[in-house]
Amino acid sequence: MNQVNALTIDIEDYFQVSNFSEVITFSNWDKYECRVEMNTERILNILNDFDAKATFFILGWIAERYPGLVKTIQQQGHEIACHGYMHRSIHHQTETEFKEDVKISKKILEDIVGEEIIGYRAPVYSITRNSMWIFKVLIEEGFKYDSSIFPVRRYRYGTPNTPRFPYVITLDGQPGSTDSTDGFIVEFPITTIRVLGENLPIAGGGYFRLFPYWFTKWSLKRINITEKNPFIFYIHPWELDVDQPRIRSASNLAKLRHYVNLNKTEDKLRRVLTDFDFSSVREVLGLT
């Protein structure tokens, strides 16, 4: 039997991404054309073609405006999980602000789907060594797993010396065990491969669009076959949308990161769905 990997979809729209946060504020989101319904339905159709299930980390702002979309995702057998409400990086929030953001978005989703939401992913994977306090909040709010830690070295996020595969984090934000009486949460870190002593991002987003597919496939097979572990793959609906409105006022670097190879995303996604087996995070971690 092939290794089953976790497929994740981060539900946010093109104008809500961190690359554009300096030119598009939260207060102005309602001024932009929403394309998230159309693009998410496109992804759902692709997943149906391959009979693949996934976890959808949904922004509370989106769920509040498109509850029918959330219900459709659930009705098609996918897992609903939380991506916060405002898509604001953790290092721009106090503990109180973060707790309120999580509580609001979790309640919106649970009211729509009628079941407990157990998974969380931070906007922009924005956990660093200085923000490990978020795990205390997540545990207290009833989350069973998180998928926010990116074991890489980046200027906006990253904890390069943390484990690369699923592990337990306790109330103090440190690796531990399920024997902890104070509570714990399972962490499924964003997938990397080891290259020359460093962790290289490989399993989604701009990295997936930028790298040639043969390299992505080789790397992911190495994780499954050589390292004998599941990987976690992620993608955003806007990454399939070549006709999305262009944000002209953004920096050239932000535009490069956002728009590179959008025209290749769907073909690459279909190829990865052909070459690997997927399910939800909940299923892969055995939290059903």
N, C-alpha and C positions, 0 to 999 in steps of 0.2 A: 504494500500500500504506500502511495506517495505521501510525503510530508504535507500536512495541511497548514497553510499560512493565513495570516490575518489580512483581510482587505479592508481598508478604511477610506471613507469619503468625507472630507471636511466641507461642510455646507456653509459657504459664505459667498458673497457676490464680488464681482471684480473691483468695485469701488470701496470695499471694506478691507482690502489686504493691507498689510503693514508697509509694503513698498510705497503706497500712496498716502499713508497717514499724515505726512507732513503737508499735503496739499488738499486733502479731503478730511474734514473733521466729522466726528460722530453726529453733530448737530445738523450737518448738511446731507446725510445719507438719503433722506427722503426726496432730495432734489434729483437723484439719479435714476435712470431707467433700470428697473430690476429685471435681470435675465436668469435668475437662479432657478425658477420653476422649470423653464424650458430646458435649461442645461442639465438639471438634475434628472428630469424625465428622460433625457437622452442617455444618461449614464444608466438609469434603471433599465432601459431597453437593451443596452449592451450587456448588462449583467444577466438579463433574462435569456439572451442568446446563448450564454454559456452556463446557464443554471447555477450561477455563482451567487453566494450570499456575502454580505458585507456589514460593517458597522458604519453608520452615518453619524458623525459628530456634528451636531446641528447648532448653529448660533441661535440664541434665544430671540434675538431681534428678527431673524428670519422666521422662526417657528411661530412667533406672535402674529405675523402678517400672513403666513401661508400654512395654517394648521392642516389644510387639506393635503398639502404636499407631505407633511410629516406622517399623516395617516396612511397615505398611499405607500410610502416607504415601508411602514410597519406591516401593512396588509400584504406586501409582496415578500414578507418573510425575513426582512433585514432587521438588524439591531439598531435601536435609537440610543444615542449617547449625547453627552453634553459638551459643548464647545465654548461655554460662557455666553454672556449676553452682548457685550459691547465690542468684542474682539480687541481688547486692550491688553497690551503686554503686561506680564506680571510685575516687572520692575517699575511700572508706572502706577502701581496700585499699592495702597496700604493693606494690611491684613483685613481690616474692617471692610474696605471697599471690595476686596476680592471675595470675601464671604458673602456680601450682599449680591454681587454679580452672579455668583454660583447658585445661591438660593433662588434668585429670581428665575434664572434660565432653567434650572432643574424642575421647578414647580410648573413652569409653562409647558415643558415637554411632558411631564407626568400627567398633567391635566388633559393633554391632547391624547396621549396613547393609553392612559388608564393603567399603567404599570410602573414599577420602580425603575428609575434610571440609575444604573450602577457604574457607568463609565464616563471618564472625563479626559479631555485633551485641552491643554492650555493654548491660547492664541500664540502663533509663531513659535511654539515649543519654547516659550520664554522663561524656562526655569534655569537658574544658575545656582552656584553654591550659596549665594546670598538670599535665595528665595525658597529654601527647602521647607520653610514654615507652611507652605501651602498644603503639605500632606496632612498636617494636623487638622486643617480646615476640611479637607476632602474626607478624611476619616470620620470627623464629627458630623458631616453632612450626609453620611451613609453611602459614599461611593465605595465600590469594591475593587475597582482597578483604575489606573491612570495610564495614559500613553502620551506623555509630554516631554520626558527626558530625552535629550539628544546627546549621545556621548561623543560629541565633537567639540572642537575649539573654534567658536565663531564670535564676532564682536557683539552680536545681539542676544546670543543664547549659547547654551552648551555646558555640559559637565563632562569633560573628556576622559576622566579617570573612573567613571562609573561603569557598572556591568553593561554588557552589550545585549544580553538576553534577559527574559523575564525573571524578576526577583521580587522579594518582599521588602517593603519600606514600612518602618514603624512610626509611631506618633511623633518621634523627635526628628523625623526626616532622614534617618539613617537605615542602611540595609539591616534586616533582621530576619525573624522567622515568624511563622504562623502561630507559634507558641506565645507570642507577646500578649500579655493580659491587658495592656493599655490600648490595644487596637492596632490594625495594620491594613495596608493596601498593597495590591499587586501592581508592580510597574512593568509595562511592556515598552521598553525604550525603542526609539526610532532606529531602524536598521542601518548598520554600517558594516563595512568590511575593513579588515586590517591590511594596510599597505605601507610598507617601510616604517613600521612602528607607529603609524597614525591611523585613526579611524576615518574612513572616507564614506560620506553619505552616498547611498546607492538606490534607495527604494521608494522614490516618489518625487513629486513636485518638480521644481526647476532642474534638479539633478537628473531626473528621469527624462525630461525633455531635452536636456543638453547632451547627455552621454549617448553614444551609439548603442542601439539595442543589443548588439552582440555582447557588449561589455556588461550591461545590466543583467542579461541572462546568465552569463558566466559567473558573475558575482553572486547572484541569488542562488544559483545551483550549488555554488561552493558552500554557502551557508546551510542549505538543506542536506547536501550529501557529505561534505567534509566535516563541517562543524556539527551536523546532525541537530539543527535547531530550526524552528520556524522563523520566518521573517515577517515584518509588518510593513505593508505597502500602503502608500497614501496618495490621494489625488484630489483635486478640487474641480467642481463642475465648470468653472470659468476657463479651465485649462484646455477645454475642447472647443471653446467659442472664439473662432477666428474673426467673427464679425462684431465682437463687443466694442462699445465706444472707447476711443483712445483718450487717455488722460494726458493731454499735451503739456500740462504745467508740471508734470513730474520730472525728476532728474533723469538724465540719460541712463544712468546706472539702474535706476528703478525701472525704467521702461525696458531696458535690456533683460533684466531678471524676469519681468512679468510677461513679456511678449515673445521671448525666444521660443521658436519651434512649436507654437500653438497648433500649426497646421499638421503636425506629426503626432499629436497626442493620442487621438482616437486609434490610429493604426497601431501604435505602440501598446496601448491599453489592451487592444484585442489580442495582440501577440502574447502579452504577459498572462492573460487569462487562458490562452491556449496552452502555454508551456508550464503553468503551475496550478496547483489546487488551492482554493481559497474558501474561507468561511469567516464568520464574525469573530471579533476579539473575544467575546464572551464564550463562544464555542471552543476556540483554540486554547484558551486558558482553563477550560473546564469549569466555568462558573455558572453553568445552567442549572 
